[in-house]
């Protein structure tokens, strides 16, 4: 969500004549697009604002802005803690950023633009205050030109006890299907090969017009028919909205990836009830069983929160059992931390000690690591179609450190891409393959990635595998319903992949 919001703001500013700067010291305006699902994320923003304060003192004309969810939740607090901030703009007012900058430059003083609080009016009035913002984008500003996000809806109405998203993103509002399809066609015309539909609970999508209701499965049918589009993904899914119609669309449509992120959040019915998740483990298992019966090779991934309010040893064990039983491709595993504005913060004590949270976090991560390795090993010896996304994490780090890109004698680098089931693949190949779909023979496996080689000219596999990467994870770290969490260091996205928050 935040990557897309940033891309849209940049596109709007570029249309007004602005250009991207290389550093804050070179900029006339500096913006921080923020997230509120974890306290750690907010702490990082205040640290960054502290660093830019000196530059603002040297150049008072520098415009400093805080955008997004943290701006919506803490608009007055942001200005109190960082009075040198000129703009505070919530996610529902991002389309106003260019005009608000003009106001600051014209001497109108600090500008604060946010939506109504959900407790401040009717659902309809609050929804209207969260204005949709989906203008045409600048292809040059996408993280990769061949991958793009498309928003299917804004907001969320699930109100999980730990999650601040319904407050900062507003009520759930769907975009018209015609607008989504038109945006997809335009992106494909610009060279995009993979589209990811995003929503807080994307499979809750529903649009009714003229007596006809469009659901996510219908959107997938329309997208699958677009010439030039190769792959379609969607995140994040809510377990109770995983219908047979949607599962069959994933199974039957050739361009839809067999990858489904469906957060369970916990393995205990009692904890799920305290979380206000709206389903039982039995219902989750039934959903998972229908999915695997229809698509046995599908990659299913999850989110989990350890140490939620009142979590006992027995309740944690149920979560550990679930991970071991369902063998998720991978999971994002978080320690609970309370978030102001949520029901859990107001009504449930954060009573699991930090050392217990850490210990449980490690145990669950170890179990998921074993499951991830077990899921990757069967790929060894197979040939997979891989969309090449960029340099591998190893070579990306080398480039960031100013090191040579370690091209081999034949001019290859270590590249990274993903299969149709979202498995990360690293292999040595020429840089020119970035953005293409290629066959790769899988020769080795680690928990978080597999490694392979391009087939030789005669079609036989090469025997030289790239070094497997074992510290990457293939999930999209956007707001996934984990509204009050702390991430593990192992939960870092694959460098060079467009799906970064």
N, C-alpha and C positions, 0 to 999 in steps of 0.2 A: 504493500500500500504506500509506504513512504517513498520507495524508489519511484513509483509512478507519479505520486504527487510532486516530487522534486523535478521530474522530467517535464511535467506540465507547466510548472512555474517557470522553469528555464525557457521553455518554448515561448511562453507569453512575453517574457522579458526580451528575448532575442527579437521578437517581432517589433518591440519598441526601440530597437537599436542597441541593446545591451549585448556584451560579449562576455564569455567566461574568462575569468582571470586565473593565473597560475597559482596565486597565493593570496592570503588576506592583505599582505603588504602591497600587492599590486591592484587591489580591488577598490572600487568606489562604493560597493555595497557587499555585505557579508550576511548570509542567512544560515540559520541552523534549523533544519526540518526535524522535528522531535518526535519521540515515542514515549508513551506513558505506561507501557505494560510492565515495566520493571523500574525499581528505584535506581538501579545502577545506570540505566539509560539517562534518567534525569540528572543524576550526579555528574555524568560526563558532559552534559550540556552546560551546567553551571561552571564546570572547570574550563570549558572552551570559552565561555563568555568572559571568564576572568582573564584568559590569555589575550583576548581581543581588546580588552579595556585599555591597555597601553597604546595600542594603535589608534584607538578612538581618541585618546587624550592628545596624541600628536596631530591627528587629523579630525577635528570635530565634524567636518562635513561628511565623514564616512558614515554610511547608513548601516545600522546593525539591526537585524530582525530575527525573531524567534517565531517559527511557523509550526503548525501541526497540532498534535494531540496535547502536548504539554502546554502549549499556548492556550488551547481551549480550556483545559482543566485549571490552570494556575495563572490566569492572565494578570491579576493584580500582584501576585507573589513574584512573578518574573520581573516586573518593573521595580518591585521593592528590593529584591536581591541584586538586581542589575539595572540601576536607573539609567545607565548609558544606552539601553536598548531603545531603538526608535520605533520598531514595529512589533506588534504581538498579534498574530493572525492565526485563527483556528482553521481546521481542515475544510470547514464549510465556506470559508471566505477567501480561499487561495486565489480565486480569479481576480480579486481586488488588489493583489500585491502591486502591479505596475502603477495604478492610480494612487495607492497609499504612499509609494515612494515619491511620487510627484508632490504629494502633500507635505511630506517631510522636507524635501528639497526646497519647497516654496516657503518654508518657515512656519508651517502650521503646528509644529510640535509633534510629540509622540502620537502614534496611531495605534489604537487597539480595536480589532474587529474580530468578534467571536460570535458563535451561534447561541441561541437560548439554551439554558440549562434544562435538562429533561424534567426537572421538578417545577419549572417556571411557567408552564403552560400546557395546553392540550398537545396530544401527539401530533396533530396536524400542524399546529403553529410551530412546534419545535422542528418538525420535519422540514417545513418551508424555510426555516432559518439555516438549515444545512443544505446549501445550494450545491447542486451537482456541478462538477468542473471537469469536462472532458474535451478540451479543444484539440484541434489538429496539432500534431507534435512535429518536432524537428528530428528527422532521422539521424542527424549527426550527434544528437544528444543522448541517444539510447546507449546503454552499456555495451551492447553488441547490435549491429545493424540488422541481423537476421533473427533476432528474438525480441518479443515485445509482450508487455502486459496489456490486458484489456479489462477494465472494471465492469463487472456485470451489475453491481449494486453497491450502495454505500450503507454504512450503519449496521446495527445488529439489534435484534429483539429477544435474544435468548436470556440475557441477564444472569449469567453464571455468577455465583457468589463472589468469586475471586477476581472477576474481570471488569476492568474500567472502560473497555471499548464502547459499550452502549452509551456511556455518558459522554465520551469525547468524540465519538463518530456519529452519534445521533441514531434516530430510528432507522430501521431497515427500509431502503427505498430502491426499487429495481429500475434499471435503465430500459428504455424501449428496445425490443429485440432488433428492430430495423436499424437503430443507431449502432448497436454492437456489431452487426454484420457489415454495415457500411464502413465502420472503423477498421474491421479486420481486412476487408478488401483493399482499403487504401494502404494499410500497412504491408500487405503482400505485394501490392504494386511498387512499393518502395524497397522491396528486397527482403522482407521478413519471411522466414520459413517456418518458424515455430511461434505459436501464440499461447499464452497462458491466461486463462480467465481467472480473475481474482474476486473474491468477496469474503467477508468475515465468515459466513457460512454459505459458500457458493452454491451448494446443492439445494439451498432453500429458495433459489431464484424462482420468482413467479410474476408474470406480467399478464394482466387480463385487459383485453381491448376488443370491442365489437363482439362480445360473447365468446371469444376464444381465449383460452389460457395457454401461455407459453411457459414451459419449464426448461430446466437446464438441458435435459435430453433433446428437446427441440432445437435449442441453440446449437448443440453439437452437430445435429444433422445439417443445419444450415452452414456451419463452418466447414464441415467435411466436404461440402460440395464446391468450395472455393478453389479454383485452379491456381496452382503455384504454392499452395500451403501444404507443408509436409507433415507437421506435427501439431497436436492440440493437447494442452494440459489444463487442469483446473484445480484450484486450491482456495480455501480449505473446506472440508466437508464435515457436516454434522451427522452423527450416526443415525438418528431417527429419520433423516431425510434421504437416506440412501435407498431409493426405490428400485424395484426390479426393472422399471423402464430405463432408469439411468444406468444400472449395471449392464443391461443388454445393449444399450447404446455404446458403452465403452467396449464391450465385447465385439460388436458387429461393425462399427465404423472404422475403416482402415487407418485413418489418420489420428485417432484418439489413442494417446499413450495408455498402456496398461499399468498405470501408476495411480494410486489413490491414497491421499493423506486423510485419515479419519481418526482424529484424536480420541483416545479412550479417557485420558486424564487420570484414571485410577482403576484399580482392580477390585475395590470394595464397594458394595452397594451402599453401605452406611456412609462412606466418605463421599460417594457420588451424590447422595441425598443432601449432605451438608454443603456440597459444592453447587447444588441446584442445577445439575447437569440434565435432568429430565429423562433419564433412561437407567436401566439396570444393566448389570454385567450380562445377565441372561439375554437381554435384548441386543446388546453389542455382539455377543457370540453368535446369535441368530443372524444378524446382519453380515457378520464376517463369513459365516458359513455359506450364505447365499452368494456372496461375492466370489468366494473361492470355488464354489461349485460351477459357477458360470465361467470364471477365468482362472483356472488352476495356477497359472504361472504369474498372475498379477503380483505386483509389488505393493504391499500395504504398509504404510508407515503411521506413526502415532506420536502423540505428545503425552508426557506424564509430569505430574507435580508430586514431589515427595515432601513430606513434612507439613501437609495441610493441617489446619486447625483440628486438634484432637486425635491425630493419626496415631494408632497404637502399633505395636510390633506385629500383631496378628493381621491388622489391616494392611500394613506394608507388605507382609508376606503374600497376601492375595494379589497385590500388584506385581510382585516379583513372579508369582506363579503365572499370571496372565502373559507377561513378556516371554517367559519360557515356553508357554503353551502355543501362542499364536505366531512366534518367530517372525516378528515384524522385520521388514527390510532394514529399517533403522528408526530411531525415535529421538525426539528432542526431550531431554530430561532436565527438569528445573527444580530448584529448591523454592519452596513457597516463601514469599515475603509479602506482607500486607500492603494493600494499596488504598489510600484514602479515597472515599467515594464509592467503595464497594460494600455489599452486604456483609461479607466476611469481616471486613475491617470494623464495621459498626457493631456486629453482633457476636462474633466468635473470637476468642482469644488465640493469639499466635503462641501456642503453648508447647510446641515441640522444640527442644533445645537445638541450638545451631550445630553442635557437634553430632547430634543424632541425625539431623538433616544431612550433614556431610557424609556420614557413614552410610546412610540409606541411599544417598545419591550415588555413591561409588558402587555399592552392591548392584543397583539397578543398571548402571552404566556397564558394569562387567557382564551382566546377563545379556544386555542388548548387544554388546560386542561379540559375544559368542554366537548369538542368533544371526548377526549380520555376516559374520564369516561363514557360517553354515549356509546362508542363502547365496553367497557369492561363489563358493567352491564348485557348485554344479555347472557354472559357466565355463570353467576351464576345459579347453578342448573344443569349444563351440566357436562359430563365426557370428559376430554381432554387427548390426548396422548402428553406427555411431554418428551422432551429430557433433561435429568438432566445434567446441565452444571457445577455445583459446589455449594459451599456455597452461601447462600443469601448474599446480600450486608451487611445486619445487622451483620451476623456472620463473614463475611470477615473482617469487621471493627474491630470486637472484637478480632479476631485472630491477626490482624495487630497491635493492641494496646497491645498485650501480655496478653489479658484476656483469661480466660478459654472459651472453645467453648460452654459452656452452654448446654451440652448434658442432655437430660431428663433422667428420671429414666430407661427408656427402651433403652437408648443408641442412641437416635436420635438427629439430628441437624436440623437447618433450611436450606433447600436446595432451589436452584433456577434453573429453566429451561424454555424452550419455547415450545409453541405449533407449529403446522404446519403453523399457521397464524401469528407467531412471537409474540404472547402474552406472556409476562413474568409471570411465575407462581411461587409462593413461597409456600412451604409446609414442614412440619416436617417429617423426614424419616431417616433411617440409611444412613450413609455416603457411604456405599458400592453401593448405587444406582447411584452414579455419573458415567456418561457415558452411562447409560441405558435409554431406552424409557419405560416409565411407564404410567399407567392410573392415573389420578388425578381428583377427584371430586371438582369442583369449588364452593366455599361457600361464598366468599365475593369478592368485587372489589374496587379498587382505580383507580385513573387516569392512573398510569404508570404500574400497576401490578395487578394481581388477586391472591387470596390465596385460598388454598384448602387443601385436605387431601387425603391420599391413601385410596382406598376402603377397607372395612373390609374383612375378609377372606370369608364371605358369599356373597360378591359382593355388599353389602349395603355401602353407603357412611358413613364415619366417620363424626361426628358432630363437631369435634374440628378443627378449621381452624388456620393456621399460621397467625400471624399478617400481614395484608397487607402492602406492601411497596409502598410508594407514591412518592418517589423521585428517581425513576429509569426511564430510557428511553431506548427503544430497538433498536435504530438506530445505524448503523455502522458509527463512526465518523472518516471516512477517507476523503481524498480529494474528495469532491463530486461535484466539480464545484463551491463551495463557495470560490472563490479565495481571498476574501478580507473581512474577517468577524471576529467578536468577539463573543465567545460563552456565553450563559447564564449558570449560576451555575447549573441549573436544567438539563442541557444537558449532564450529566455524564453517561457513559456506566454502564451497570449492572456488578458489580464486579463478577469475576469468569467466565465471558463470554469470549469466545475466540475472539470475534469480537471487539477488542480494537485497536485503533490507538496509 
